[in-house]
Amino acid sequence: MFGCGLYPSYQSINDSIRLEAEQAVRRLRDHPSVVIFAGNNEDYQVAESLGVMDYSDNSGDYMHTKFPA
C-alpha cells in the first residue's frame, strides 16, 4: 500500500490506516501462508537524500519531526 513513497502522517490518516490494518489482520490471521506483513524501510534512503532524517531526535514523537512517517 505504501510502496516507495513519502506519505503524510497526521492523526486522521493514521487512524484510517490503523483501522484498515487491524481489519486485514483479523481477516487474514487464519491463513498465515497467504500473507507476510513487512516493510517500512524503503523510504529511508530517499528521506536521507532529501535531508529530512534527524537521527539526533530520540523523542519517539515522529509526528513532530521533519519525516513524520
PDB file of N, CA, C, O and CB in Angstrom:
ATOM      1  N   MET A   1       0.800  -1.188   0.000  1.00  0.00           N
ATOM      2  CA  MET A   1       0.000   0.000   0.000  1.00  0.00           C
ATOM      3  C   MET A   1       0.851   1.264   0.000  1.00  0.00           C
ATOM      4  O   MET A   1       0.474   2.268  -0.603  1.00  0.00           O
ATOM      5  CB  MET A   1      -0.915  -0.009   1.179  1.00  0.00           C
ATOM      6  N   PHE A   2       1.990   1.217   0.669  1.00  0.00           N
ATOM      7  CA  PHE A   2       2.820   2.416   0.770  1.00  0.00           C
ATOM      8  C   PHE A   2       4.178   2.196   0.122  1.00  0.00           C
ATOM      9  O   PHE A   2       5.191   2.669   0.636  1.00  0.00           O
ATOM     10  CB  PHE A   2       2.998   2.823   2.234  1.00  0.00           C
ATOM     11  N   GLY A   3       4.213   1.494  -0.984  1.00  0.00           N
ATOM     12  CA  GLY A   3       5.491   1.160  -1.606  1.00  0.00           C
ATOM     13  C   GLY A   3       6.262   2.368  -2.100  1.00  0.00           C
ATOM     14  O   GLY A   3       5.793   3.108  -2.965  1.00  0.00           O
ATOM     15  N   CYS A   4       7.431   2.557  -1.554  1.00  0.00           N
ATOM     16  CA  CYS A   4       8.415   3.529  -2.043  1.00  0.00           C
ATOM     17  C   CYS A   4       7.863   4.924  -2.264  1.00  0.00           C
ATOM     18  O   CYS A   4       8.019   5.486  -3.348  1.00  0.00           O
ATOM     19  CB  CYS A   4       8.999   3.042  -3.315  1.00  0.00           C
ATOM     20  N   GLY A   5       7.240   5.475  -1.285  1.00  0.00           N
ATOM     21  CA  GLY A   5       6.762   6.843  -1.382  1.00  0.00           C
ATOM     22  C   GLY A   5       6.761   7.512  -0.033  1.00  0.00           C
ATOM     23  O   GLY A   5       6.696   6.842   0.997  1.00  0.00           O
ATOM     24  N   LEU A   6       6.832   8.826  -0.028  1.00  0.00           N
ATOM     25  CA  LEU A   6       6.735   9.580   1.212  1.00  0.00           C
ATOM     26  C   LEU A   6       5.282   9.997   1.376  1.00  0.00           C
ATOM     27  O   LEU A   6       4.750  10.721   0.535  1.00  0.00           O
ATOM     28  CB  LEU A   6       7.694  10.823   1.212  1.00  0.00           C
ATOM     29  N   TYR A   7       4.642   9.557   2.432  1.00  0.00           N
ATOM     30  CA  TYR A   7       3.230   9.793   2.646  1.00  0.00           C
ATOM     31  C   TYR A   7       3.019  10.683   3.859  1.00  0.00           C
ATOM     32  O   TYR A   7       3.832  10.678   4.783  1.00  0.00           O
ATOM     33  CB  TYR A   7       2.485   8.475   2.814  1.00  0.00           C
ATOM     34  N   PRO A   8       1.935  11.444   3.862  1.00  0.00           N
ATOM     35  CA  PRO A   8       1.664  12.303   5.012  1.00  0.00           C
ATOM     36  C   PRO A   8       1.351  11.483   6.250  1.00  0.00           C
ATOM     37  O   PRO A   8       0.919  10.334   6.158  1.00  0.00           O
ATOM     38  CB  PRO A   8       0.510  13.248   4.709  1.00  0.00           C
ATOM     39  N   SER A   9       1.569  12.071   7.379  1.00  0.00           N
ATOM     40  CA  SER A   9       1.271  11.399   8.633  1.00  0.00           C
ATOM     41  C   SER A   9       0.589  12.396   9.543  1.00  0.00           C
ATOM     42  O   SER A   9       1.242  13.228  10.173  1.00  0.00           O
ATOM     43  CB  SER A   9       2.556  10.819   9.293  1.00  0.00           C
ATOM     44  N   TYR A  10      -0.722  12.310   9.609  1.00  0.00           N
ATOM     45  CA  TYR A  10      -1.480  13.121  10.536  1.00  0.00           C
ATOM     46  C   TYR A  10      -2.563  12.229  11.128  1.00  0.00           C
ATOM     47  O   TYR A  10      -2.839  11.156  10.591  1.00  0.00           O
ATOM     48  CB  TYR A  10      -2.088  14.389   9.837  1.00  0.00           C
ATOM     49  N   GLN A  11      -3.162  12.646  12.200  1.00  0.00           N
ATOM     50  CA  GLN A  11      -3.983  11.766  13.020  1.00  0.00           C
ATOM     51  C   GLN A  11      -5.097  11.065  12.243  1.00  0.00           C
ATOM     52  O   GLN A  11      -5.292   9.862  12.412  1.00  0.00           O
ATOM     53  CB  GLN A  11      -4.580  12.548  14.143  1.00  0.00           C
ATOM     54  N   SER A  12      -5.823  11.783  11.405  1.00  0.00           N
ATOM     55  CA  SER A  12      -6.952  11.142  10.715  1.00  0.00           C
ATOM     56  C   SER A  12      -6.486  10.061   9.748  1.00  0.00           C
ATOM     57  O   SER A  12      -7.121   9.011   9.651  1.00  0.00           O
ATOM     58  CB  SER A  12      -7.772  12.186   9.962  1.00  0.00           C
ATOM     59  N   ILE A  13      -5.382  10.298   9.026  1.00  0.00           N
ATOM     60  CA  ILE A  13      -4.905   9.252   8.118  1.00  0.00           C
ATOM     61  C   ILE A  13      -4.302   8.094   8.905  1.00  0.00           C
ATOM     62  O   ILE A  13      -4.458   6.937   8.515  1.00  0.00           O
ATOM     63  CB  ILE A  13      -3.867   9.821   7.131  1.00  0.00           C
ATOM     64  N   ASN A  14      -3.617   8.388  10.007  1.00  0.00           N
ATOM     65  CA  ASN A  14      -3.066   7.311  10.843  1.00  0.00           C
ATOM     66  C   ASN A  14      -4.174   6.439  11.414  1.00  0.00           C
ATOM     67  O   ASN A  14      -4.038   5.217  11.463  1.00  0.00           O
ATOM     68  CB  ASN A  14      -2.219   7.893  11.984  1.00  0.00           C
ATOM     69  N   ASP A  15      -5.263   7.054  11.845  1.00  0.00           N
ATOM     70  CA  ASP A  15      -6.403   6.283  12.368  1.00  0.00           C
ATOM     71  C   ASP A  15      -7.002   5.395  11.287  1.00  0.00           C
ATOM     72  O   ASP A  15      -7.351   4.243  11.547  1.00  0.00           O
ATOM     73  CB  ASP A  15      -7.483   7.227  12.929  1.00  0.00           C
ATOM     74  N   SER A  16      -7.120   5.926  10.082  1.00  0.00           N
ATOM     75  CA  SER A  16      -7.665   5.159   8.964  1.00  0.00           C
ATOM     76  C   SER A  16      -6.766   3.971   8.623  1.00  0.00           C
ATOM     77  O   SER A  16      -7.253   2.864   8.390  1.00  0.00           O
ATOM     78  CB  SER A  16      -7.838   6.060   7.735  1.00  0.00           C
ATOM     79  N   ILE A  17      -5.466   4.204   8.595  1.00  0.00           N
ATOM     80  CA  ILE A  17      -4.508   3.135   8.302  1.00  0.00           C
ATOM     81  C   ILE A  17      -4.540   2.075   9.396  1.00  0.00           C
ATOM     82  O   ILE A  17      -4.518   0.879   9.103  1.00  0.00           O
ATOM     83  CB  ILE A  17      -3.085   3.706   8.156  1.00  0.00           C
ATOM     84  N   ARG A  18      -4.591   2.503  10.648  1.00  0.00           N
ATOM     85  CA  ARG A  18      -4.645   1.561  11.758  1.00  0.00           C
ATOM     86  C   ARG A  18      -5.888   0.675  11.653  1.00  0.00           C
ATOM     87  O   ARG A  18      -5.798  -0.542  11.814  1.00  0.00           O
ATOM     88  CB  ARG A  18      -4.635   2.312  13.101  1.00  0.00           C
ATOM     89  N   LEU A  19      -7.040   1.278  11.384  1.00  0.00           N
ATOM     90  CA  LEU A  19      -8.283   0.519  11.252  1.00  0.00           C
ATOM     91  C   LEU A  19      -8.185  -0.485  10.105  1.00  0.00           C
ATOM     92  O   LEU A  19      -8.576  -1.642  10.259  1.00  0.00           O
ATOM     93  CB  LEU A  19      -9.470   1.469  11.026  1.00  0.00           C
ATOM     94  N   GLU A  20      -7.669  -0.050   8.961  1.00  0.00           N
ATOM     95  CA  GLU A  20      -7.541  -0.951   7.820  1.00  0.00           C
ATOM     96  C   GLU A  20      -6.582  -2.100   8.123  1.00  0.00           C
ATOM     97  O   GLU A  20      -6.855  -3.243   7.758  1.00  0.00           O
ATOM     98  CB  GLU A  20      -7.064  -0.182   6.591  1.00  0.00           C
ATOM     99  N   ALA A  21      -5.465  -1.811   8.784  1.00  0.00           N
ATOM    100  CA  ALA A  21      -4.505  -2.861   9.132  1.00  0.00           C
ATOM    101  C   ALA A  21      -5.120  -3.866  10.108  1.00  0.00           C
ATOM    102  O   ALA A  21      -4.944  -5.073   9.949  1.00  0.00           O
ATOM    103  CB  ALA A  21      -3.232  -2.244   9.740  1.00  0.00           C
ATOM    104  N   GLU A  22      -5.837  -3.373  11.110  1.00  0.00           N
ATOM    105  CA  GLU A  22      -6.482  -4.274  12.068  1.00  0.00           C
ATOM    106  C   GLU A  22      -7.505  -5.165  11.370  1.00  0.00           C
ATOM    107  O   GLU A  22      -7.597  -6.355  11.671  1.00  0.00           O
ATOM    108  CB  GLU A  22      -7.160  -3.470  13.192  1.00  0.00           C
ATOM    109  N   GLN A  23      -8.276  -4.598  10.439  1.00  0.00           N
ATOM    110  CA  GLN A  23      -9.256  -5.395   9.706  1.00  0.00           C
ATOM    111  C   GLN A  23      -8.574  -6.442   8.833  1.00  0.00           C
ATOM    112  O   GLN A  23      -9.046  -7.576   8.748  1.00  0.00           O
ATOM    113  CB  GLN A  23     -10.139  -4.491   8.846  1.00  0.00           C
ATOM    114  N   ALA A  24      -7.475  -6.079   8.185  1.00  0.00           N
ATOM    115  CA  ALA A  24      -6.750  -7.025   7.334  1.00  0.00           C
ATOM    116  C   ALA A  24      -6.158  -8.164   8.161  1.00  0.00           C
ATOM    117  O   ALA A  24      -6.224  -9.327   7.761  1.00  0.00           O
ATOM    118  CB  ALA A  24      -5.637  -6.304   6.559  1.00  0.00           C
ATOM    119  N   VAL A  25      -5.580  -7.829   9.312  1.00  0.00           N
ATOM    120  CA  VAL A  25      -5.004  -8.876  10.171  1.00  0.00           C
ATOM    121  C   VAL A  25      -6.100  -9.818  10.655  1.00  0.00           C
ATOM    122  O   VAL A  25      -5.916 -11.035  10.646  1.00  0.00           O
ATOM    123  CB  VAL A  25      -4.260  -8.250  11.382  1.00  0.00           C
ATOM    124  N   ARG A  26      -7.231  -9.274  11.074  1.00  0.00           N
ATOM    125  CA  ARG A  26      -8.344 -10.126  11.503  1.00  0.00           C
ATOM    126  C   ARG A  26      -8.804 -11.043  10.372  1.00  0.00           C
ATOM    127  O   ARG A  26      -9.061 -12.228  10.588  1.00  0.00           O
ATOM    128  CB  ARG A  26      -9.519  -9.265  11.993  1.00  0.00           C
ATOM    129  N   ARG A  27      -8.904 -10.495   9.185  1.00  0.00           N
ATOM    130  CA  ARG A  27      -9.404 -11.260   8.048  1.00  0.00           C
ATOM    131  C   ARG A  27      -8.415 -12.338   7.616  1.00  0.00           C
ATOM    132  O   ARG A  27      -8.835 -13.406   7.171  1.00  0.00           O
ATOM    133  CB  ARG A  27      -9.701 -10.330   6.880  1.00  0.00           C
ATOM    134  N   LEU A  28      -7.108 -12.085   7.736  1.00  0.00           N
ATOM    135  CA  LEU A  28      -6.097 -13.000   7.210  1.00  0.00           C
ATOM    136  C   LEU A  28      -5.393 -13.839   8.268  1.00  0.00           C
ATOM    137  O   LEU A  28      -4.583 -14.697   7.917  1.00  0.00           O
ATOM    138  CB  LEU A  28      -5.082 -12.226   6.458  1.00  0.00           C
ATOM    139  N   ARG A  29      -5.672 -13.624   9.534  1.00  0.00           N
ATOM    140  CA  ARG A  29      -4.905 -14.282  10.593  1.00  0.00           C
ATOM    141  C   ARG A  29      -5.006 -15.796  10.582  1.00  0.00           C
ATOM    142  O   ARG A  29      -4.102 -16.464  11.083  1.00  0.00           O
ATOM    143  CB  ARG A  29      -5.353 -13.781  11.914  1.00  0.00           C
ATOM    144  N   ASP A  30      -6.058 -16.356  10.037  1.00  0.00           N
ATOM    145  CA  ASP A  30      -6.185 -17.813   9.993  1.00  0.00           C
ATOM    146  C   ASP A  30      -5.552 -18.405   8.739  1.00  0.00           C
ATOM    147  O   ASP A  30      -5.658 -19.608   8.501  1.00  0.00           O
ATOM    148  CB  ASP A  30      -7.649 -18.211  10.064  1.00  0.00           C
ATOM    149  N   HIS A  31      -4.904 -17.580   7.945  1.00  0.00           N
ATOM    150  CA  HIS A  31      -4.284 -18.025   6.699  1.00  0.00           C
ATOM    151  C   HIS A  31      -2.833 -17.526   6.636  1.00  0.00           C
ATOM    152  O   HIS A  31      -2.511 -16.708   5.774  1.00  0.00           O
ATOM    153  CB  HIS A  31      -5.094 -17.517   5.469  1.00  0.00           C
ATOM    154  N   PRO A  32      -1.959 -17.994   7.518  1.00  0.00           N
ATOM    155  CA  PRO A  32      -0.605 -17.445   7.595  1.00  0.00           C
ATOM    156  C   PRO A  32       0.212 -17.657   6.327  1.00  0.00           C
ATOM    157  O   PRO A  32       1.169 -16.921   6.088  1.00  0.00           O
ATOM    158  CB  PRO A  32       0.118 -18.056   8.753  1.00  0.00           C
ATOM    159  N   SER A  33      -0.139 -18.634   5.520  1.00  0.00           N
ATOM    160  CA  SER A  33       0.634 -18.845   4.303  1.00  0.00           C
ATOM    161  C   SER A  33       0.250 -17.856   3.204  1.00  0.00           C
ATOM    162  O   SER A  33       0.906 -17.807   2.164  1.00  0.00           O
ATOM    163  CB  SER A  33       0.445 -20.268   3.808  1.00  0.00           C
ATOM    164  N   VAL A  34      -0.792 -17.079   3.419  1.00  0.00           N
ATOM    165  CA  VAL A  34      -1.284 -16.157   2.405  1.00  0.00           C
ATOM    166  C   VAL A  34      -0.597 -14.801   2.476  1.00  0.00           C
ATOM    167  O   VAL A  34      -0.476 -14.122   1.457  1.00  0.00           O
ATOM    168  CB  VAL A  34      -2.775 -15.980   2.550  1.00  0.00           C
ATOM    169  N   VAL A  35      -0.148 -14.396   3.655  1.00  0.00           N
ATOM    170  CA  VAL A  35       0.312 -13.022   3.798  1.00  0.00           C
ATOM    171  C   VAL A  35       1.569 -12.934   4.663  1.00  0.00           C
ATOM    172  O   VAL A  35       1.748 -13.700   5.610  1.00  0.00           O
ATOM    173  CB  VAL A  35      -0.791 -12.163   4.394  1.00  0.00           C
ATOM    174  N   ILE A  36       2.413 -11.999   4.320  1.00  0.00           N
ATOM    175  CA  ILE A  36       3.575 -11.653   5.141  1.00  0.00           C
ATOM    176  C   ILE A  36       3.511 -10.137   5.315  1.00  0.00           C
ATOM    177  O   ILE A  36       3.489  -9.395   4.334  1.00  0.00           O
ATOM    178  CB  ILE A  36       4.958 -12.127   4.474  1.00  0.00           C
ATOM    179  N   PHE A  37       3.482  -9.687   6.556  1.00  0.00           N
ATOM    180  CA  PHE A  37       3.470  -8.260   6.836  1.00  0.00           C
ATOM    181  C   PHE A  37       4.910  -7.799   7.030  1.00  0.00           C
ATOM    182  O   PHE A  37       5.571  -8.208   7.984  1.00  0.00           O
ATOM    183  CB  PHE A  37       2.600  -7.934   8.091  1.00  0.00           C
ATOM    184  N   ALA A  38       5.387  -6.964   6.144  1.00  0.00           N
ATOM    185  CA  ALA A  38       6.763  -6.489   6.235  1.00  0.00           C
ATOM    186  C   ALA A  38       6.866  -5.123   5.574  1.00  0.00           C
ATOM    187  O   ALA A  38       5.978  -4.713   4.827  1.00  0.00           O
ATOM    188  CB  ALA A  38       7.744  -7.492   5.578  1.00  0.00           C
ATOM    189  N   GLY A  39       7.939  -4.436   5.852  1.00  0.00           N
ATOM    190  CA  GLY A  39       8.182  -3.180   5.161  1.00  0.00           C
ATOM    191  C   GLY A  39       8.636  -2.070   6.065  1.00  0.00           C
ATOM    192  O   GLY A  39       9.145  -2.308   7.160  1.00  0.00           O
ATOM    193  N   ASN A  40       8.449  -0.850   5.598  1.00  0.00           N
ATOM    194  CA  ASN A  40       8.806   0.384   6.287  1.00  0.00           C
ATOM    195  C   ASN A  40      10.303   0.646   6.295  1.00  0.00           C
ATOM    196  O   ASN A  40      10.828   1.251   7.229  1.00  0.00           O
ATOM    197  CB  ASN A  40       8.298   0.344   7.698  1.00  0.00           C
ATOM    198  N   ASN A  41      10.980   0.198   5.269  1.00  0.00           N
ATOM    199  CA  ASN A  41      12.390   0.554   5.184  1.00  0.00           C
ATOM    200  C   ASN A  41      12.748   1.136   3.831  1.00  0.00           C
ATOM    201  O   ASN A  41      13.872   1.602   3.644  1.00  0.00           O
ATOM    202  CB  ASN A  41      13.249  -0.653   5.463  1.00  0.00           C
ATOM    203  N   GLU A  42      11.824   1.122   2.882  1.00  0.00           N
ATOM    204  CA  GLU A  42      12.127   1.544   1.524  1.00  0.00           C
ATOM    205  C   GLU A  42      12.364   3.044   1.414  1.00  0.00           C
ATOM    206  O   GLU A  42      13.162   3.484   0.586  1.00  0.00           O
ATOM    207  CB  GLU A  42      11.011   1.140   0.605  1.00  0.00           C
ATOM    208  N   ASP A  43      11.697   3.818   2.218  1.00  0.00           N
ATOM    209  CA  ASP A  43      11.698   5.266   2.044  1.00  0.00           C
ATOM    210  C   ASP A  43      12.852   5.978   2.735  1.00  0.00           C
ATOM    211  O   ASP A  43      13.074   7.163   2.489  1.00  0.00           O
ATOM    212  CB  ASP A  43      10.420   5.821   2.547  1.00  0.00           C
ATOM    213  N   TYR A  44      13.574   5.300   3.570  1.00  0.00           N
ATOM    214  CA  TYR A  44      14.589   5.996   4.352  1.00  0.00           C
ATOM    215  C   TYR A  44      15.765   6.465   3.514  1.00  0.00           C
ATOM    216  O   TYR A  44      16.363   7.495   3.825  1.00  0.00           O
ATOM    217  CB  TYR A  44      15.082   5.107   5.449  1.00  0.00           C
ATOM    218  N   GLN A  45      16.116   5.737   2.459  1.00  0.00           N
ATOM    219  CA  GLN A  45      17.191   6.192   1.593  1.00  0.00           C
ATOM    220  C   GLN A  45      16.797   7.490   0.905  1.00  0.00           C
ATOM    221  O   GLN A  45      17.612   8.405   0.791  1.00  0.00           O
ATOM    222  CB  GLN A  45      17.543   5.118   0.555  1.00  0.00           C
ATOM    223  N   VAL A  46      15.550   7.577   0.445  1.00  0.00           N
ATOM    224  CA  VAL A  46      15.054   8.805  -0.182  1.00  0.00           C
ATOM    225  C   VAL A  46      15.023   9.932   0.847  1.00  0.00           C
ATOM    226  O   VAL A  46      15.456  11.048   0.562  1.00  0.00           O
ATOM    227  CB  VAL A  46      13.640   8.584  -0.791  1.00  0.00           C
ATOM    228  N   ALA A  47      14.514   9.642   2.036  1.00  0.00           N
ATOM    229  CA  ALA A  47      14.436  10.664   3.084  1.00  0.00           C
ATOM    230  C   ALA A  47      15.821  11.170   3.463  1.00  0.00           C
ATOM    231  O   ALA A  47      16.010  12.366   3.684  1.00  0.00           O
ATOM    232  CB  ALA A  47      13.725  10.107   4.323  1.00  0.00           C
ATOM    233  N   GLU A  48      16.786  10.264   3.537  1.00  0.00           N
ATOM    234  CA  GLU A  48      18.149  10.696   3.847  1.00  0.00           C
ATOM    235  C   GLU A  48      18.702  11.589   2.742  1.00  0.00           C
ATOM    236  O   GLU A  48      19.346  12.600   3.025  1.00  0.00           O
ATOM    237  CB  GLU A  48      19.064   9.481   4.049  1.00  0.00           C
ATOM    238  N   SER A  49      18.454  11.223   1.486  1.00  0.00           N
ATOM    239  CA  SER A  49      18.982  12.033   0.380  1.00  0.00           C
ATOM    240  C   SER A  49      18.323  13.409   0.323  1.00  0.00           C
ATOM    241  O   SER A  49      18.923  14.361  -0.177  1.00  0.00           O
ATOM    242  CB  SER A  49      18.778  11.306  -0.951  1.00  0.00           C
ATOM    243  N   LEU A  50      17.095  13.521   0.829  1.00  0.00           N
ATOM    244  CA  LEU A  50      16.403  14.811   0.866  1.00  0.00           C
ATOM    245  C   LEU A  50      16.742  15.621   2.114  1.00  0.00           C
ATOM    246  O   LEU A  50      16.337  16.776   2.244  1.00  0.00           O
ATOM    247  CB  LEU A  50      14.907  14.595   0.795  1.00  0.00           C
ATOM    248  N   GLY A  51      17.492  15.002   3.031  1.00  0.00           N
ATOM    249  CA  GLY A  51      17.906  15.698   4.242  1.00  0.00           C
ATOM    250  C   GLY A  51      16.821  15.856   5.284  1.00  0.00           C
ATOM    251  O   GLY A  51      16.876  16.781   6.093  1.00  0.00           O
ATOM    252  N   VAL A  52      15.830  14.969   5.283  1.00  0.00           N
ATOM    253  CA  VAL A  52      14.748  15.109   6.253  1.00  0.00           C
ATOM    254  C   VAL A  52      14.877  14.162   7.448  1.00  0.00           C
ATOM    255  O   VAL A  52      14.048  14.209   8.357  1.00  0.00           O
ATOM    256  CB  VAL A  52      13.431  14.874   5.572  1.00  0.00           C
ATOM    257  N   MET A  53      15.875  13.325   7.464  1.00  0.00           N
ATOM    258  CA  MET A  53      16.085  12.428   8.596  1.00  0.00           C
ATOM    259  C   MET A  53      16.833  13.164   9.699  1.00  0.00           C
ATOM    260  O   MET A  53      17.821  13.849   9.434  1.00  0.00           O
ATOM    261  CB  MET A  53      16.860  11.162   8.161  1.00  0.00           C
ATOM    262  N   ASP A  54      16.367  13.023  10.927  1.00  0.00           N
ATOM    263  CA  ASP A  54      17.024  13.647  12.077  1.00  0.00           C
ATOM    264  C   ASP A  54      17.326  12.548  13.083  1.00  0.00           C
ATOM    265  O   ASP A  54      16.508  12.236  13.948  1.00  0.00           O
ATOM    266  CB  ASP A  54      16.131  14.778  12.718  1.00  0.00           C
ATOM    267  N   TYR A  55      18.512  11.966  12.957  1.00  0.00           N
ATOM    268  CA  TYR A  55      18.872  10.843  13.817  1.00  0.00           C
ATOM    269  C   TYR A  55      19.169  11.272  15.251  1.00  0.00           C
ATOM    270  O   TYR A  55      19.314  10.423  16.131  1.00  0.00           O
ATOM    271  CB  TYR A  55      20.070  10.126  13.246  1.00  0.00           C
ATOM    272  N   SER A  56      19.260  12.568  15.494  1.00  0.00           N
ATOM    273  CA  SER A  56      19.513  13.027  16.862  1.00  0.00           C
ATOM    274  C   SER A  56      18.222  13.115  17.683  1.00  0.00           C
ATOM    275  O   SER A  56      18.277  13.272  18.903  1.00  0.00           O
ATOM    276  CB  SER A  56      20.203  14.390  16.837  1.00  0.00           C
ATOM    277  N   ASP A  57      17.068  13.014  17.027  1.00  0.00           N
ATOM    278  CA  ASP A  57      15.782  13.099  17.731  1.00  0.00           C
ATOM    279  C   ASP A  57      15.396  11.725  18.261  1.00  0.00           C
ATOM    280  O   ASP A  57      15.019  10.840  17.493  1.00  0.00           O
ATOM    281  CB  ASP A  57      14.671  13.652  16.795  1.00  0.00           C
ATOM    282  N   ASN A  58      15.489  11.552  19.556  1.00  0.00           N
ATOM    283  CA  ASN A  58      15.130  10.290  20.194  1.00  0.00           C
ATOM    284  C   ASN A  58      13.851  10.409  21.006  1.00  0.00           C
ATOM    285  O   ASN A  58      13.611   9.611  21.912  1.00  0.00           O
ATOM    286  CB  ASN A  58      16.259   9.814  21.083  1.00  0.00           C
ATOM    287  N   SER A  59      13.035  11.395  20.686  1.00  0.00           N
ATOM    288  CA  SER A  59      11.827  11.643  21.473  1.00  0.00           C
ATOM    289  C   SER A  59      10.768  10.573  21.262  1.00  0.00           C
ATOM    290  O   SER A  59       9.930  10.344  22.134  1.00  0.00           O
ATOM    291  CB  SER A  59      11.252  12.997  21.127  1.00  0.00           C
ATOM    292  N   GLY A  60      10.803   9.914  20.103  1.00  0.00           N
ATOM    293  CA  GLY A  60       9.762   8.945  19.785  1.00  0.00           C
ATOM    294  C   GLY A  60       8.489   9.597  19.276  1.00  0.00           C
ATOM    295  O   GLY A  60       7.524   8.899  18.964  1.00  0.00           O
ATOM    296  N   ASP A  61       8.467  10.909  19.186  1.00  0.00           N
ATOM    297  CA  ASP A  61       7.296  11.644  18.720  1.00  0.00           C
ATOM    298  C   ASP A  61       7.490  11.977  17.245  1.00  0.00           C
ATOM    299  O   ASP A  61       7.795  13.116  16.893  1.00  0.00           O
ATOM    300  CB  ASP A  61       7.067  12.941  19.564  1.00  0.00           C
ATOM    301  N   TYR A  62       7.311  10.976  16.385  1.00  0.00           N
ATOM    302  CA  TYR A  62       7.592  11.157  14.974  1.00  0.00           C
ATOM    303  C   TYR A  62       6.658  12.158  14.309  1.00  0.00           C
ATOM    304  O   TYR A  62       6.986  12.688  13.247  1.00  0.00           O
ATOM    305  CB  TYR A  62       7.503   9.841  14.271  1.00  0.00           C
ATOM    306  N   MET A  63       5.502  12.430  14.909  1.00  0.00           N
ATOM    307  CA  MET A  63       4.545  13.346  14.294  1.00  0.00           C
ATOM    308  C   MET A  63       5.086  14.779  14.221  1.00  0.00           C
ATOM    309  O   MET A  63       4.594  15.576  13.423  1.00  0.00           O
ATOM    310  CB  MET A  63       3.234  13.327  15.072  1.00  0.00           C
ATOM    311  N   HIS A  64       6.072  15.114  15.025  1.00  0.00           N
ATOM    312  CA  HIS A  64       6.599  16.469  15.041  1.00  0.00           C
ATOM    313  C   HIS A  64       8.040  16.516  14.550  1.00  0.00           C
ATOM    314  O   HIS A  64       8.820  17.367  14.976  1.00  0.00           O
ATOM    315  CB  HIS A  64       6.506  17.051  16.439  1.00  0.00           C
ATOM    316  N   THR A  65       8.389  15.601  13.656  1.00  0.00           N
ATOM    317  CA  THR A  65       9.720  15.594  13.064  1.00  0.00           C
ATOM    318  C   THR A  65       9.634  16.065  11.613  1.00  0.00           C
ATOM    319  O   THR A  65       8.549  16.309  11.086  1.00  0.00           O
ATOM    320  CB  THR A  65      10.354  14.181  13.148  1.00  0.00           C
ATOM    321  N   LYS A  66      10.794  16.186  10.985  1.00  0.00           N
ATOM    322  CA  LYS A  66      10.822  16.550   9.573  1.00  0.00           C
ATOM    323  C   LYS A  66      10.410  15.376   8.682  1.00  0.00           C
ATOM    324  O   LYS A  66      10.134  15.574   7.499  1.00  0.00           O
ATOM    325  CB  LYS A  66      12.215  17.037   9.183  1.00  0.00           C
ATOM    326  N   PHE A  67      10.364  14.161   9.229  1.00  0.00           N
ATOM    327  CA  PHE A  67       9.999  12.965   8.468  1.00  0.00           C
ATOM    328  C   PHE A  67       8.933  12.197   9.228  1.00  0.00           C
ATOM    329  O   PHE A  67       9.216  11.144   9.799  1.00  0.00           O
ATOM    330  CB  PHE A  67      11.239  12.065   8.204  1.00  0.00           C
ATOM    331  N   PRO A  68       7.705  12.715   9.243  1.00  0.00           N
ATOM    332  CA  PRO A  68       6.627  12.054  10.017  1.00  0.00           C
ATOM    333  C   PRO A  68       6.048  10.859   9.269  1.00  0.00           C
ATOM    334  O   PRO A  68       4.942  10.917   8.733  1.00  0.00           O
ATOM    335  CB  PRO A  68       5.501  13.055  10.333  1.00  0.00           C
ATOM    336  N   ALA A  69       6.811   9.791   9.246  1.00  0.00           N
ATOM    337  CA  ALA A  69       6.348   8.590   8.541  1.00  0.00           C
ATOM    338  C   ALA A  69       6.534   7.372   9.401  1.00  0.00           C
ATOM    339  O   ALA A  69       6.203   6.263   8.981  1.00  0.00           O
ATOM    340  CB  ALA A  69       7.088   8.410   7.216  1.00  0.00           C
TER     341      ALA A  69
END
